[in-house]
Amino acid sequence: MFRRLCVLLAAVALSASPVSFLSFGKGWEPVRTDVSGLSSVARDNDVEIRVSPGHVVVVSSAPTQIKVFTILGQVVSDEAVPAGINRLSLSHGVYIVKVGDLTCKVAV
């Protein structure tokens, strides 16, 4: 009985997407106005990465590819976003954010 339960739980865990456990939203969403009160984590000529409780915000002057990973290397998000302010809702944790050549660690 215990062995069947372990096999069943392992199958469910393997079939589930890591994004479903880690992300609240459906993906990156454009933000129309600049959000104040955010902590700037990293900045480049064309890109700035900011954080607030539950969100990662990326401000870019051109369309760009953004990748977000867990600290264990699981992909949370890998999307192209338009120029402007874009926000991703995440659960509490530490993540690696890569935007072009800029890579940083953020705590949400």
Biopython code that builds the backbone (N, CA, C, O; Angstrom):
import numpy as np
from Bio.PDB.StructureBuilder import StructureBuilder

atoms = [
    (1, "MET", "N", (0.828, -1.196, 0.000)),
    (1, "MET", "CA", (0.000, 0.000, 0.000)),
    (1, "MET", "C", (0.869, 1.255, 0.000)),
    (1, "MET", "O", (0.641, 2.170, -0.792)),
    (2, "PHE", "N", (1.859, 1.302, 0.881)),
    (2, "PHE", "CA", (2.746, 2.462, 0.970)),
    (2, "PHE", "C", (3.528, 2.641, -0.324)),
    (2, "PHE", "O", (3.715, 3.764, -0.792)),
    (3, "ARG", "N", (3.985, 1.532, -0.903)),
    (3, "ARG", "CA", (4.748, 1.596, -2.144)),
    (3, "ARG", "C", (3.888, 2.146, -3.276)),
    (3, "ARG", "O", (4.371, 2.960, -4.063)),
    (4, "ARG", "N", (2.631, 1.725, -3.382)),
    (4, "ARG", "CA", (1.734, 2.245, -4.415)),
    (4, "ARG", "C", (1.509, 3.740, -4.248)),
    (4, "ARG", "O", (1.476, 4.482, -5.230)),
    (5, "LEU", "N", (1.355, 4.177, -3.014)),
    (5, "LEU", "CA", (1.160, 5.594, -2.748)),
    (5, "LEU", "C", (2.390, 6.396, -3.171)),
    (5, "LEU", "O", (2.249, 7.463, -3.770)),
    (6, "CYS", "N", (3.583, 5.905, -2.872)),
    (6, "CYS", "CA", (4.816, 6.588, -3.267)),
    (6, "CYS", "C", (4.946, 6.671, -4.778)),
    (6, "CYS", "O", (5.339, 7.710, -5.307)),
    (7, "VAL", "N", (4.622, 5.594, -5.478)),
    (7, "VAL", "CA", (4.695, 5.581, -6.936)),
    (7, "VAL", "C", (3.688, 6.560, -7.519)),
    (7, "VAL", "O", (3.997, 7.277, -8.471)),
    (8, "LEU", "N", (2.486, 6.595, -6.955)),
    (8, "LEU", "CA", (1.455, 7.510, -7.431)),
    (8, "LEU", "C", (1.878, 8.961, -7.212)),
    (8, "LEU", "O", (1.720, 9.790, -8.108)),
    (9, "LEU", "N", (2.407, 9.274, -6.044)),
    (9, "LEU", "CA", (2.851, 10.636, -5.756)),
    (9, "LEU", "C", (4.010, 11.041, -6.662)),
    (9, "LEU", "O", (4.071, 12.186, -7.109)),
    (10, "ALA", "N", (4.915, 10.130, -6.935)),
    (10, "ALA", "CA", (6.039, 10.418, -7.826)),
    (10, "ALA", "C", (5.539, 10.693, -9.237)),
    (10, "ALA", "O", (6.044, 11.601, -9.898)),
    (11, "ALA", "N", (4.567, 9.936, -9.711)),
    (11, "ALA", "CA", (4.016, 10.139, -11.048)),
    (11, "ALA", "C", (3.334, 11.492, -11.159)),
    (11, "ALA", "O", (3.478, 12.184, -12.167)),
    (12, "VAL", "N", (2.596, 11.869, -10.131)),
    (12, "VAL", "CA", (1.928, 13.170, -10.135)),
    (12, "VAL", "C", (2.960, 14.288, -10.120)),
    (12, "VAL", "O", (2.813, 15.270, -10.848)),
    (13, "ALA", "N", (3.989, 14.158, -9.313)),
    (13, "ALA", "CA", (5.029, 15.185, -9.233)),
    (13, "ALA", "C", (5.770, 15.332, -10.549)),
    (13, "ALA", "O", (6.090, 16.452, -10.947)),
    (14, "LEU", "N", (6.050, 14.238, -11.234)),
    (14, "LEU", "CA", (6.768, 14.298, -12.506)),
    (14, "LEU", "C", (5.924, 14.867, -13.632)),
    (14, "LEU", "O", (6.447, 15.512, -14.541)),
    (15, "SER", "N", (4.613, 14.630, -13.574)),
    (15, "SER", "CA", (3.747, 15.117, -14.648)),
    (15, "SER", "C", (3.375, 16.581, -14.480)),
    (15, "SER", "O", (2.924, 17.216, -15.433)),
    (16, "ALA", "N", (3.557, 17.122, -13.290)),
    (16, "ALA", "CA", (3.193, 18.517, -13.050)),
    (16, "ALA", "C", (4.283, 19.452, -13.564)),
    (16, "ALA", "O", (5.474, 19.163, -13.455)),
    (17, "SER", "N", (3.862, 20.545, -14.109)),
    (17, "SER", "CA", (4.816, 21.555, -14.579)),
    (17, "SER", "C", (5.351, 22.344, -13.402)),
    (17, "SER", "O", (4.577, 22.692, -12.510)),
    (18, "PRO", "N", (6.653, 22.646, -13.356)),
    (18, "PRO", "CA", (7.191, 23.422, -12.254)),
    (18, "PRO", "C", (6.598, 24.822, -12.176)),
    (18, "PRO", "O", (6.546, 25.411, -11.096)),
    (19, "VAL", "N", (6.146, 25.366, -13.314)),
    (19, "VAL", "CA", (5.557, 26.696, -13.313)),
    (19, "VAL", "C", (4.275, 26.712, -12.504)),
    (19, "VAL", "O", (3.989, 27.707, -11.838)),
    (20, "SER", "N", (3.489, 25.633, -12.542)),
    (20, "SER", "CA", (2.225, 25.622, -11.829)),
    (20, "SER", "C", (2.414, 25.737, -10.326)),
    (20, "SER", "O", (1.524, 26.238, -9.639)),
    (21, "PHE", "N", (3.530, 25.295, -9.803)),
    (21, "PHE", "CA", (3.780, 25.384, -8.378)),
    (21, "PHE", "C", (4.388, 26.723, -7.988)),
    (21, "PHE", "O", (4.220, 27.160, -6.849)),
    (22, "LEU", "N", (5.094, 27.387, -8.906)),
    (22, "LEU", "CA", (5.896, 28.538, -8.556)),
    (22, "LEU", "C", (5.291, 29.870, -8.955)),
    (22, "LEU", "O", (5.595, 30.885, -8.330)),
    (23, "SER", "N", (4.471, 29.902, -9.943)),
    (23, "SER", "CA", (3.987, 31.164, -10.474)),
    (23, "SER", "C", (2.505, 31.336, -10.191)),
    (23, "SER", "O", (1.732, 30.385, -10.303)),
    (24, "PHE", "N", (2.111, 32.536, -9.827)),
    (24, "PHE", "CA", (0.704, 32.810, -9.582)),
    (24, "PHE", "C", (-0.037, 33.126, -10.870)),
    (24, "PHE", "O", (-1.133, 32.619, -11.112)),
    (25, "GLY", "N", (0.570, 33.963, -11.689)),
    (25, "GLY", "CA", (-0.087, 34.470, -12.881)),
    (25, "GLY", "C", (0.111, 33.595, -14.096)),
    (25, "GLY", "O", (0.684, 32.508, -14.028)),
    (26, "LYS", "N", (-0.381, 34.103, -15.209)),
    (26, "LYS", "CA", (-0.275, 33.371, -16.461)),
    (26, "LYS", "C", (1.015, 33.703, -17.199)),
    (26, "LYS", "O", (1.375, 33.010, -18.151)),
    (27, "GLY", "N", (1.702, 34.734, -16.783)),
    (27, "GLY", "CA", (2.933, 35.122, -17.450)),
    (27, "GLY", "C", (3.179, 36.599, -17.278)),
    (27, "GLY", "O", (2.581, 37.251, -16.422)),
    (28, "TRP", "N", (4.063, 37.118, -18.099)),
    (28, "TRP", "CA", (4.404, 38.533, -18.035)),
    (28, "TRP", "C", (3.226, 39.354, -18.497)),
    (28, "TRP", "O", (2.571, 39.017, -19.484)),
    (29, "GLU", "N", (2.959, 40.426, -17.788)),
    (29, "GLU", "CA", (1.889, 41.330, -18.180)),
    (29, "GLU", "C", (2.433, 42.754, -18.278)),
    (29, "GLU", "O", (3.187, 43.190, -17.408)),
    (30, "PRO", "N", (2.055, 43.485, -19.337)),
    (30, "PRO", "CA", (2.522, 44.865, -19.462)),
    (30, "PRO", "C", (1.881, 45.746, -18.400)),
    (30, "PRO", "O", (0.716, 45.552, -18.051)),
    (31, "VAL", "N", (2.631, 46.710, -17.885)),
    (31, "VAL", "CA", (2.131, 47.665, -16.908)),
    (31, "VAL", "C", (2.131, 49.021, -17.587)),
    (31, "VAL", "O", (3.144, 49.429, -18.156)),
    (32, "ARG", "N", (1.020, 49.718, -17.536)),
    (32, "ARG", "CA", (0.872, 50.961, -18.281)),
    (32, "ARG", "C", (1.607, 52.150, -17.645)),
    (32, "ARG", "O", (2.104, 53.021, -18.359)),
    (33, "THR", "N", (1.675, 52.188, -16.330)),
    (33, "THR", "CA", (2.338, 53.314, -15.664)),
    (33, "THR", "C", (3.504, 52.802, -14.837)),
    (33, "THR", "O", (3.518, 51.647, -14.410)),
    (34, "ASP", "N", (4.476, 53.667, -14.618)),
    (34, "ASP", "CA", (5.636, 53.296, -13.815)),
    (34, "ASP", "C", (5.189, 53.052, -12.377)),
    (34, "ASP", "O", (4.446, 53.853, -11.809)),
    (35, "VAL", "N", (5.634, 51.970, -11.803)),
    (35, "VAL", "CA", (5.242, 51.582, -10.449)),
    (35, "VAL", "C", (6.303, 52.112, -9.488)),
    (35, "VAL", "O", (7.484, 51.793, -9.625)),
    (36, "SER", "N", (5.884, 52.915, -8.524)),
    (36, "SER", "CA", (6.839, 53.460, -7.564)),
    (36, "SER", "C", (6.964, 52.513, -6.370)),
    (36, "SER", "O", (6.119, 51.643, -6.160)),
    (37, "GLY", "N", (8.025, 52.695, -5.599)),
    (37, "GLY", "CA", (8.218, 51.897, -4.390)),
    (37, "GLY", "C", (8.858, 50.552, -4.634)),
    (37, "GLY", "O", (8.855, 49.697, -3.748)),
    (38, "LEU", "N", (9.409, 50.344, -5.822)),
    (38, "LEU", "CA", (10.063, 49.079, -6.125)),
    (38, "LEU", "C", (11.555, 49.197, -5.852)),
    (38, "LEU", "O", (12.142, 50.264, -6.028)),
    (39, "SER", "N", (12.154, 48.117, -5.430)),
    (39, "SER", "CA", (13.599, 48.089, -5.213)),
    (39, "SER", "C", (14.296, 47.716, -6.513)),
    (39, "SER", "O", (13.986, 46.687, -7.114)),
    (40, "SER", "N", (15.236, 48.549, -6.947)),
    (40, "SER", "CA", (16.008, 48.245, -8.143)),
    (40, "SER", "C", (17.083, 47.227, -7.790)),
    (40, "SER", "O", (17.848, 47.431, -6.847)),
    (41, "VAL", "N", (17.145, 46.133, -8.541)),
    (41, "VAL", "CA", (18.101, 45.055, -8.276)),
    (41, "VAL", "C", (19.300, 45.156, -9.203)),
    (41, "VAL", "O", (20.443, 45.037, -8.761)),
    (42, "ALA", "N", (19.046, 45.375, -10.484)),
    (42, "ALA", "CA", (20.127, 45.449, -11.469)),
    (42, "ALA", "C", (19.716, 46.401, -12.577)),
    (42, "ALA", "O", (18.535, 46.551, -12.892)),
    (43, "ARG", "N", (20.728, 47.042, -13.162)),
    (43, "ARG", "CA", (20.454, 48.002, -14.227)),
    (43, "ARG", "C", (21.538, 47.906, -15.291)),
    (43, "ARG", "O", (22.717, 47.708, -14.997)),
    (44, "ASP", "N", (21.105, 48.052, -16.522)),
    (44, "ASP", "CA", (21.973, 48.046, -17.691)),
    (44, "ASP", "C", (21.582, 49.286, -18.504)),
    (44, "ASP", "O", (20.693, 50.033, -18.095)),
    (45, "ASN", "N", (22.219, 49.508, -19.620)),
    (45, "ASN", "CA", (21.858, 50.659, -20.458)),
    (45, "ASN", "C", (20.410, 50.606, -20.927)),
    (45, "ASN", "O", (19.731, 51.632, -20.955)),
    (46, "ASP", "N", (19.934, 49.425, -21.295)),
    (46, "ASP", "CA", (18.603, 49.280, -21.880)),
    (46, "ASP", "C", (17.596, 48.594, -20.968)),
    (46, "ASP", "O", (16.407, 48.567, -21.286)),
    (47, "VAL", "N", (18.040, 48.039, -19.844)),
    (47, "VAL", "CA", (17.174, 47.190, -19.017)),
    (47, "VAL", "C", (17.362, 47.514, -17.540)),
    (47, "VAL", "O", (18.469, 47.808, -17.089)),
    (48, "GLU", "N", (16.243, 47.454, -16.784)),
    (48, "GLU", "CA", (16.313, 47.539, -15.330)),
    (48, "GLU", "C", (15.424, 46.449, -14.749)),
    (48, "GLU", "O", (14.295, 46.251, -15.199)),
    (49, "ILE", "N", (15.937, 45.746, -13.751)),
    (49, "ILE", "CA", (15.178, 44.703, -13.061)),
    (49, "ILE", "C", (14.846, 45.218, -11.672)),
    (49, "ILE", "O", (15.735, 45.633, -10.929)),
    (50, "ARG", "N", (13.564, 45.192, -11.320)),
    (50, "ARG", "CA", (13.090, 45.655, -10.022)),
    (50, "ARG", "C", (12.277, 44.551, -9.359)),
    (50, "ARG", "O", (11.785, 43.645, -10.033)),
    (51, "VAL", "N", (12.135, 44.627, -8.035)),
    (51, "VAL", "CA", (11.309, 43.657, -7.312)),
    (51, "VAL", "C", (10.395, 44.375, -6.334)),
    (51, "VAL", "O", (10.695, 45.467, -5.851)),
    (52, "SER", "N", (9.289, 43.738, -6.061)),
    (52, "SER", "CA", (8.368, 44.129, -5.007)),
    (52, "SER", "C", (7.805, 42.832, -4.452)),
    (52, "SER", "O", (7.965, 41.785, -5.079)),
    (53, "PRO", "N", (7.159, 42.865, -3.311)),
    (53, "PRO", "CA", (6.608, 41.608, -2.777)),
    (53, "PRO", "C", (5.669, 40.935, -3.787)),
    (53, "PRO", "O", (4.638, 41.492, -4.165)),
    (54, "GLY", "N", (6.045, 39.746, -4.206)),
    (54, "GLY", "CA", (5.220, 38.970, -5.131)),
    (54, "GLY", "C", (5.413, 39.261, -6.607)),
    (54, "GLY", "O", (4.753, 38.638, -7.438)),
    (55, "HIS", "N", (6.306, 40.196, -6.965)),
    (55, "HIS", "CA", (6.478, 40.556, -8.380)),
    (55, "HIS", "C", (7.930, 40.813, -8.740)),
    (55, "HIS", "O", (8.731, 41.260, -7.919)),
    (56, "VAL", "N", (8.243, 40.515, -9.994)),
    (56, "VAL", "CA", (9.482, 40.958, -10.626)),
    (56, "VAL", "C", (9.045, 41.875, -11.752)),
    (56, "VAL", "O", (8.172, 41.523, -12.547)),
    (57, "VAL", "N", (9.650, 43.048, -11.819)),
    (57, "VAL", "CA", (9.308, 44.031, -12.842)),
    (57, "VAL", "C", (10.553, 44.287, -13.682)),
    (57, "VAL", "O", (11.635, 44.532, -13.148)),
    (58, "VAL", "N", (10.389, 44.229, -15.008)),
    (58, "VAL", "CA", (11.489, 44.503, -15.929)),
    (58, "VAL", "C", (11.089, 45.685, -16.797)),
    (58, "VAL", "O", (10.040, 45.680, -17.442)),
    (59, "VAL", "N", (11.945, 46.693, -16.799)),
    (59, "VAL", "CA", (11.749, 47.878, -17.632)),
    (59, "VAL", "C", (12.787, 47.805, -18.743)),
    (59, "VAL", "O", (13.987, 47.744, -18.475)),
    (60, "SER", "N", (12.326, 47.810, -19.992)),
    (60, "SER", "CA", (13.263, 47.710, -21.118)),
    (60, "SER", "C", (12.881, 48.713, -22.201)),
    (60, "SER", "O", (11.709, 49.050, -22.369)),
    (61, "SER", "N", (13.884, 49.180, -22.927)),
    (61, "SER", "CA", (13.647, 50.157, -23.983)),
    (61, "SER", "C", (13.374, 49.488, -25.334)),
    (61, "SER", "O", (13.027, 50.167, -26.300)),
    (62, "ALA", "N", (13.526, 48.174, -25.407)),
    (62, "ALA", "CA", (13.283, 47.431, -26.648)),
    (62, "ALA", "C", (12.660, 46.083, -26.304)),
    (62, "ALA", "O", (12.797, 45.613, -25.175)),
    (63, "PRO", "N", (11.975, 45.450, -27.264)),
    (63, "PRO", "CA", (11.470, 44.100, -26.999)),
    (63, "PRO", "C", (12.637, 43.193, -26.598)),
    (63, "PRO", "O", (13.729, 43.291, -27.156)),
    (64, "THR", "N", (12.397, 42.318, -25.635)),
    (64, "THR", "CA", (13.487, 41.497, -25.118)),
    (64, "THR", "C", (12.989, 40.135, -24.639)),
    (64, "THR", "O", (11.799, 39.947, -24.387)),
    (65, "GLN", "N", (13.904, 39.209, -24.523)),
    (65, "GLN", "CA", (13.628, 37.862, -24.011)),
    (65, "GLN", "C", (13.985, 37.847, -22.524)),
    (65, "GLN", "O", (15.081, 38.255, -22.141)),
    (66, "ILE", "N", (13.058, 37.377, -21.692)),
    (66, "ILE", "CA", (13.296, 37.296, -20.253)),
    (66, "ILE", "C", (13.166, 35.848, -19.819)),
    (66, "ILE", "O", (12.188, 35.174, -20.142)),
    (67, "LYS", "N", (14.168, 35.375, -19.080)),
    (67, "LYS", "CA", (14.129, 34.031, -18.520)),
    (67, "LYS", "C", (14.207, 34.131, -17.003)),
    (67, "LYS", "O", (15.020, 34.879, -16.460)),
    (68, "VAL", "N", (13.355, 33.370, -16.326)),
    (68, "VAL", "CA", (13.349, 33.331, -14.864)),
    (68, "VAL", "C", (13.502, 31.876, -14.447)),
    (68, "VAL", "O", (12.792, 30.999, -14.940)),
    (69, "PHE", "N", (14.443, 31.627, -13.527)),
    (69, "PHE", "CA", (14.730, 30.284, -13.039)),
    (69, "PHE", "C", (14.599, 30.253, -11.523)),
    (69, "PHE", "O", (14.791, 31.267, -10.852)),
    (70, "THR", "N", (14.271, 29.078, -10.987)),
    (70, "THR", "CA", (14.370, 28.898, -9.550)),
    (70, "THR", "C", (15.841, 28.797, -9.200)),
    (70, "THR", "O", (16.686, 28.675, -10.086)),
    (71, "ILE", "N", (16.145, 28.846, -7.941)),
    (71, "ILE", "CA", (17.532, 28.731, -7.503)),
    (71, "ILE", "C", (18.078, 27.327, -7.813)),
    (71, "ILE", "O", (19.292, 27.124, -7.823)),
    (72, "LEU", "N", (17.194, 26.374, -8.062)),
    (72, "LEU", "CA", (17.596, 25.010, -8.419)),
    (72, "LEU", "C", (17.717, 24.817, -9.926)),
    (72, "LEU", "O", (18.053, 23.725, -10.384)),
    (73, "GLY", "N", (17.446, 25.865, -10.702)),
    (73, "GLY", "CA", (17.616, 25.795, -12.149)),
    (73, "GLY", "C", (16.372, 25.452, -12.941)),
    (73, "GLY", "O", (16.453, 25.324, -14.163)),
    (74, "GLN", "N", (15.219, 25.298, -12.298)),
    (74, "GLN", "CA", (13.988, 25.019, -13.031)),
    (74, "GLN", "C", (13.499, 26.294, -13.713)),
    (74, "GLN", "O", (13.537, 27.372, -13.120)),
    (75, "VAL", "N", (13.042, 26.169, -14.955)),
    (75, "VAL", "CA", (12.549, 27.328, -15.697)),
    (75, "VAL", "C", (11.154, 27.689, -15.200)),
    (75, "VAL", "O", (10.244, 26.861, -15.211)),
    (76, "VAL", "N", (11.000, 28.933, -14.765)),
    (76, "VAL", "CA", (9.706, 29.446, -14.325)),
    (76, "VAL", "C", (9.037, 30.178, -15.478)),
    (76, "VAL", "O", (7.831, 30.042, -15.688)),
    (77, "SER", "N", (9.820, 30.957, -16.228)),
    (77, "SER", "CA", (9.292, 31.722, -17.346)),
    (77, "SER", "C", (10.390, 31.907, -18.386)),
    (77, "SER", "O", (11.549, 32.139, -18.041)),
    (78, "ASP", "N", (10.023, 31.804, -19.647)),
    (78, "ASP", "CA", (10.929, 32.059, -20.761)),
    (78, "ASP", "C", (10.075, 32.684, -21.860)),
    (78, "ASP", "O", (9.517, 31.983, -22.704)),
    (79, "GLU", "N", (9.981, 34.018, -21.837)),
    (79, "GLU", "CA", (9.077, 34.712, -22.745)),
    (79, "GLU", "C", (9.722, 35.940, -23.355)),
    (79, "GLU", "O", (10.599, 36.563, -22.758)),
    (80, "ALA", "N", (9.275, 36.277, -24.551)),
    (80, "ALA", "CA", (9.635, 37.545, -25.178)),
    (80, "ALA", "C", (8.582, 38.561, -24.759)),
    (80, "ALA", "O", (7.384, 38.281, -24.813)),
    (81, "VAL", "N", (9.033, 39.744, -24.340)),
    (81, "VAL", "CA", (8.108, 40.782, -23.899)),
    (81, "VAL", "C", (8.348, 42.042, -24.719)),
    (81, "VAL", "O", (9.450, 42.255, -25.224)),
    (82, "PRO", "N", (7.318, 42.883, -24.855)),
    (82, "PRO", "CA", (7.490, 44.129, -25.603)),
    (82, "PRO", "C", (8.280, 45.154, -24.792)),
    (82, "PRO", "O", (8.485, 44.986, -23.590)),
    (83, "ALA", "N", (8.716, 46.205, -25.458)),
    (83, "ALA", "CA", (9.400, 47.299, -24.764)),
    (83, "ALA", "C", (8.440, 47.929, -23.766)),
    (83, "ALA", "O", (7.229, 47.946, -23.984)),
    (84, "GLY", "N", (8.987, 48.447, -22.668)),
    (84, "GLY", "CA", (8.162, 49.088, -21.650)),
    (84, "GLY", "C", (8.334, 48.415, -20.306)),
    (84, "GLY", "O", (9.379, 47.833, -20.014)),
    (85, "ILE", "N", (7.294, 48.502, -19.492)),
    (85, "ILE", "CA", (7.309, 47.954, -18.142)),
    (85, "ILE", "C", (6.500, 46.661, -18.147)),
    (85, "ILE", "O", (5.329, 46.659, -18.525)),
    (86, "ASN", "N", (7.122, 45.563, -17.727)),
    (86, "ASN", "CA", (6.461, 44.251, -17.701)),
    (86, "ASN", "C", (6.621, 43.643, -16.320)),
    (86, "ASN", "O", (7.668, 43.783, -15.686)),
    (87, "ARG", "N", (5.565, 42.960, -15.852)),
    (87, "ARG", "CA", (5.546, 42.420, -14.497)),
    (87, "ARG", "C", (5.174, 40.938, -14.520)),
    (87, "ARG", "O", (4.312, 40.510, -15.287)),
    (88, "LEU", "N", (5.844, 40.166, -13.660)),
    (88, "LEU", "CA", (5.554, 38.745, -13.493)),
    (88, "LEU", "C", (5.259, 38.489, -12.024)),
    (88, "LEU", "O", (6.051, 38.862, -11.159)),
    (89, "SER", "N", (4.134, 37.861, -11.736)),
    (89, "SER", "CA", (3.784, 37.501, -10.363)),
    (89, "SER", "C", (4.431, 36.177, -10.005)),
    (89, "SER", "O", (4.332, 35.209, -10.759)),
    (90, "LEU", "N", (5.095, 36.131, -8.854)),
    (90, "LEU", "CA", (5.785, 34.926, -8.400)),
    (90, "LEU", "C", (5.463, 34.665, -6.935)),
    (90, "LEU", "O", (5.126, 35.579, -6.183)),
    (91, "SER", "N", (5.572, 33.414, -6.552)),
    (91, "SER", "CA", (5.433, 33.082, -5.146)),
    (91, "SER", "C", (6.716, 33.441, -4.416)),
    (91, "SER", "O", (7.748, 33.668, -5.047)),
    (92, "HIS", "N", (6.659, 33.492, -3.108)),
    (92, "HIS", "CA", (7.796, 33.857, -2.275)),
    (92, "HIS", "C", (8.973, 32.931, -2.559)),
    (92, "HIS", "O", (8.809, 31.711, -2.597)),
    (93, "GLY", "N", (10.165, 33.504, -2.759)),
    (93, "GLY", "CA", (11.337, 32.678, -2.999)),
    (93, "GLY", "C", (12.481, 33.467, -3.605)),
    (93, "GLY", "O", (12.413, 34.690, -3.725)),
    (94, "VAL", "N", (13.525, 32.760, -3.985)),
    (94, "VAL", "CA", (14.705, 33.346, -4.614)),
    (94, "VAL", "C", (14.759, 32.837, -6.051)),
    (94, "VAL", "O", (14.600, 31.642, -6.298)),
    (95, "TYR", "N", (14.983, 33.743, -6.989)),
    (95, "TYR", "CA", (14.968, 33.418, -8.405)),
    (95, "TYR", "C", (16.182, 34.032, -9.106)),
    (95, "TYR", "O", (16.778, 34.991, -8.615)),
    (96, "ILE", "N", (16.532, 33.474, -10.241)),
    (96, "ILE", "CA", (17.547, 34.035, -11.124)),
    (96, "ILE", "C", (16.802, 34.612, -12.326)),
    (96, "ILE", "O", (16.008, 33.921, -12.964)),
    (97, "VAL", "N", (17.065, 35.890, -12.631)),
    (97, "VAL", "CA", (16.408, 36.567, -13.748)),
    (97, "VAL", "C", (17.477, 36.912, -14.777)),
    (97, "VAL", "O", (18.498, 37.515, -14.444)),
    (98, "LYS", "N", (17.238, 36.527, -16.030)),
    (98, "LYS", "CA", (18.178, 36.807, -17.124)),
    (98, "LYS", "C", (17.437, 37.585, -18.198)),
    (98, "LYS", "O", (16.459, 37.110, -18.775)),
    (99, "VAL", "N", (17.931, 38.800, -18.453)),
    (99, "VAL", "CA", (17.368, 39.666, -19.483)),
    (99, "VAL", "C", (18.516, 40.087, -20.386)),
    (99, "VAL", "O", (19.332, 40.923, -19.998)),
    (100, "GLY", "N", (18.589, 39.527, -21.571)),
    (100, "GLY", "CA", (19.712, 39.814, -22.463)),
    (100, "GLY", "C", (21.019, 39.370, -21.816)),
    (100, "GLY", "O", (21.167, 38.207, -21.441)),
    (101, "ASP", "N", (21.967, 40.301, -21.685)),
    (101, "ASP", "CA", (23.260, 39.995, -21.063)),
    (101, "ASP", "C", (23.246, 40.221, -19.562)),
    (101, "ASP", "O", (24.229, 39.918, -18.886)),
    (102, "LEU", "N", (22.146, 40.748, -19.026)),
    (102, "LEU", "CA", (22.044, 41.069, -17.604)),
    (102, "LEU", "C", (21.421, 39.889, -16.852)),
    (102, "LEU", "O", (20.320, 39.445, -17.179)),
    (103, "THR", "N", (22.134, 39.392, -15.850)),
    (103, "THR", "CA", (21.650, 38.288, -15.023)),
    (103, "THR", "C", (21.795, 38.683, -13.562)),
    (103, "THR", "O", (22.828, 39.215, -13.157)),
    (104, "CYS", "N", (20.753, 38.420, -12.768)),
    (104, "CYS", "CA", (20.844, 38.748, -11.334)),
    (104, "CYS", "C", (19.975, 37.792, -10.521)),
    (104, "CYS", "O", (19.108, 37.100, -11.055)),
    (105, "LYS", "N", (20.234, 37.774, -9.220)),
    (105, "LYS", "CA", (19.456, 36.976, -8.277)),
    (105, "LYS", "C", (18.496, 37.918, -7.576)),
    (105, "LYS", "O", (18.898, 38.994, -7.134)),
    (106, "VAL", "N", (17.228, 37.528, -7.468)),
    (106, "VAL", "CA", (16.234, 38.349, -6.791)),
    (106, "VAL", "C", (15.530, 37.542, -5.715)),
    (106, "VAL", "O", (15.353, 36.331, -5.846)),
    (107, "ALA", "N", (15.135, 38.223, -4.656)),
    (107, "ALA", "CA", (14.325, 37.602, -3.597)),
    (107, "ALA", "C", (12.955, 38.262, -3.631)),
    (107, "ALA", "O", (12.833, 39.476, -3.471)),
    (108, "VAL", "N", (11.938, 37.458, -3.838)),
    (108, "VAL", "CA", (10.569, 37.946, -3.930)),
    (108, "VAL", "C", (9.837, 37.633, -2.655)),
    (108, "VAL", "O", (8.658, 37.962, -2.523)),
]
sb = StructureBuilder()
sb.init_structure("model")
sb.init_model(0)
sb.init_chain("A")
sb.init_seg("    ")
for serial, (resi, resn, name, xyz) in enumerate(atoms, 1):
    if name == "N":
        sb.init_residue(resn, " ", resi, " ")
    sb.init_atom(name, np.array(xyz, "f"), 0.0, 1.0, " ", f" {name:<3s}", serial, name[0])
structure = sb.get_structure()
